[in-house]
Amino acid sequence: MFVLNSVLFTCFTWFIFNFKAFSKEKREYNALLQKLRVTTNVIDDQWKMIDMQERLNDEWVLSYYISLIVGILCMIISLTWVTHIVLFVVIRLKGKPVYPFLNIILVWFQDKGLGFLSTSIFSLFCLYLLWATIKGSLKFGMRLMMCFDIHPLK
């Protein structure tokens, strides 16, 4: 019986010492794992900042000037469309339009032998009107009461 008790005592003390050592190793491991998580989050944040700086540095400087020119061109086309609609469709005297604004310009190009230019200008105006309609529909048409999106398209 004494031998059995001494074997049990030896096994029990071995288990206790190893359990304490295991607990200490586990605490050290968890601390190291937590440090790794924090370091990973810091590195991810730094990578996002570096990536954003790279994208901003890679941007072409002339793109701002090109965007300005395209914006001014779109504004001119919009004002031309609004002027034509008001003068040709909305305001009528005795059933006839007040002034055939764009029609005169396109017919003038056609009469001068520049039919391709007349067709190109008409196509440009039509494609711009289509693009503006689709963009407006996606931006404003999918909102209910201007508060929230019915079906967000991104």
N, C-alpha and C positions, 0 to 999 in steps of 0.2 A: 504494500500500500504506500509505503514511503517513496518508493521509486516512481510510482504513478503520480503521486502528489508533486514530486520534484519535476517530473516531465511536464505536467500540466502548468506548474508555476513557471518553468522555463519557457514554455510555449506562450503563456499569457504575457510574460514580460517582453518576450521578443515581439509579440503582436503590438503591445502598447508602444514600445520604442519605435517600431517601424511605422505605426499609425501616426505617431507624432511627427516622424520624419516625413511621412507621406503628406500629412497636413501642411507642414512647412513648405514642402516642394510644391504642393498645390497652390498655396497662397502666393509663392514666388512666381509660379506659372501664370496665375490669374493677374497678378500685378504686371508682369511682362506683357501679357495679352492686352491688358487695358492700355498700357503705354503704346503698344503697336497700333491699337485702334485710334488713339489720339493722334499719333504721328501720321497715320494714313489719312485721317480727316484733314490735318494741316496740309499734307502734300496735295490732296485733292483740291483744296481751296487755292493753293498756290498755282496748281496746274490750270485751274479755271482762269485765274488772273493772267497767267502767261499766255494762254490760248487767246484770250480776249485782246491782249496787247498785240499778239502776232497778227490777228485778223485786222486790227485797226492800223497797224503799220503796213500791212500788205495792201490796204485800200489805195486805189489809184486817186491821186489828187485831182486829176481832171474830171473824175466822175461827178464831183460837186458842180463844176461848171456845165457839164453835159446835162445834169439833172435840172439846172436852172434854165438852160436853153429849151429843153423838152417841156418844162413847165410853162414857160412863156409861150411856146408854140401851141400847147394844149389850151391855154387861156385864149389865144387868138382864135383857134378853131371853135371853141365854145361860144365866144362872143359872136363869131360869124354865123354859127348855127342859130343862136337866139335871135339875132338881127333878121336873118332870113325867115325864120318862123313867124316873127311878129309882122314883118313887112309883106310876106307872101301869103300867109295862111290866116292870121288873126284879123288883121285890118283889111277890110274889103270895101270898095266903093262901087255900088251898083253891080255887085256880084263879081267884080274883077279885083285882082290883087292890086295893092297900092304901088308896089315896086317889085319886080322880079329880080331880086338881088343876086343870088348865086346863079340863076338861070342866065342872066346877061353875061356874067364872067365866063361861064362854061361855053356858051354859044360863041363868044368872042374868040376863045382859044380854038374852037372848032372851025370858025370862018378863016382864021389865019393859017390854017393847015397844020395845026398842032393838036390833032384829035387825040393822040396818045397822051398828051399832057392834060387835056380835058378829062379823059377817062381816068388818069392817075389821080387827079385832084378829087374827082367825084368818089373814087374808091377810097382815098384817104379820109374824106369826110364821113363816108358810110362806115368804114372800119372803126373810126374814132367814136362815132355815135354808138355802135354796137359795144365797143369796149367800155364806154362810159355807162351804158345801160346795165351791163353785166356787173360792173364794179359797184354801182349804186345799189343794185338789187342784192348783192351779197353783203354789202355793208349795212344798209338800212332796211331792206325788205325782209330780212330774217329775224328782225327784232319785234317782240310783242310789246306794244306800248312804250317803246324805246327804253325799256328797263332791263330785259334779259333776252338772251338769244334763244330762239326756238330750236334751231339746229345749227350749232356753231361750226362754221367751215374755216379751217385753219390750214 
